[in-house]
Amino acid sequence: MATASVARDERLDARVTREEKEMIETAARLSGTSASDFIRMATRQAALNTIREHEVLTLNEEAKRVFVEALLNPPKPTEKAIAAARRLKEEMA
């Protein structure tokens, strides 16, 4: 199975303790990969997880109820909201 080659021309450096380096090297060996590839893959996964955690909206039960209620029965727009919508419509025209 052929894999596409992706240029990796950016560099990222990190200082680690001897213990951390040995642990990373051991984990990489156990995974059958290089320490560099192990660090790259683990760091990428940690970054994706962190980004997802900040993108997902988590609500408690009361907040969910209020949110759904607002979606199903939205309040009537205020004069300020109507004026803002009018300005936006004018700007978009």
N, C-alpha and C positions, 0 to 999 in steps of 0.2 A: 504494500500500500504506500503510495507516494504521498509525501507531505509537503505542503507549500513552505518555502523558505521565507521567513520574515526577517528583515534586517533589524538587528538589535544594535543601534548605534548610540543609544543613550546610556549613561553610566550613573549608578547610584551606589554610594559608599556608606558603610556603617562600621562603627567600631564596636567590637564585641569582646566579651571576656574569653579567656582560654576555655573555660567550662562551656560557654555558649557555643563556641566554635566546634568543640569536640562533639557536643550534642547534635548540632546541625549536620556535621560530617557523618555521624553514626546514623542519623535518621535518613540522610541522603543515600548512604550505602544500603540500608534496609529497604529503601524505596527503589533501588536500582538506578539511581540517577546521580548526577554530579551535585556537589554542594551548591554551585551557582544556580543550576536548574531548580534544585529543591527550594532554595531561598526565593527565587523568582516566582515559582508556582505558589508557595505558601504565602508570600507577601501579596500576590495578586488576589488570592482567595480571601485573605483578611481584609484587603481594601474593598473588594466587592461586598463582603458581609457588612462592613462599616457603612458603605454607601447605601445599601438596601435598608439597614436599620434606620437611617435618617430619612429615607424616602417614604417609608411605610407609615401610615397614620394608624396609631393604635388608640382605641377608645375604650373606656370602661363602659359598663352597661348603661349607666345613666346618660353618658355622653352619646352613646350609640342611639338611644331612644330619642334624645333631643335632635340629633343630626337627621335621623330618618323622618321625624315629625316635620322638621323644617323643609326637607325635600318634598314630602307628600303634601304638606299644607304650608306653602311659603307665605310669609307675611306680605301684605300689600306694600308696594314701594312707597318710600317717603318722598317728599318734595325734592329733597337733595338728591336722591337716587334718580328721580325722573329727570332732573336738570343735568346730572352727570351723564345719563344715557343720551340725552338730547345733544350735549356737547360732543360726545363720542361719535354719534351718528353724523354730526356736521363735519367732524374732522376726517371721518372715513369717506365722506362723499367727494 
